[in-house]
């Protein structure tokens, strides 16, 4: 990190900014399919 960059603000772990999500979402793999059916595992 260079001196010109501002540090990321401290947030709760489950909260991200819209700007961050817009950058990260395209990098995430698609959710796995749950097409197998059957009882839910506990």
LINKA-V636009 format. One line per field, one symbol per residue. ss: DSSP state (H for helix, E for strand, L for the rest). psi: psi as a letter, one per 20 degrees, with the letter a starting at -180 (. if undefined). burial: I if it has 9 or more other C-alpha atoms within 8 Angstrom, else O. A space follows every 10 residues. Layout:
ss = ???
psi = ???
burial = ???
This chain:
ss = LLLLLLLLLL LLLLLLLHHH HHHHHHHLLL LLLLLLLLLL LL
psi = prhhqqqqqp rqhjpqqhgg hhhhghiqqq qqqliharqq q.
burial = OOOOOOOOOO OOOOOOOOOO IOOOOOOOOO OOOOOOOOOO OO
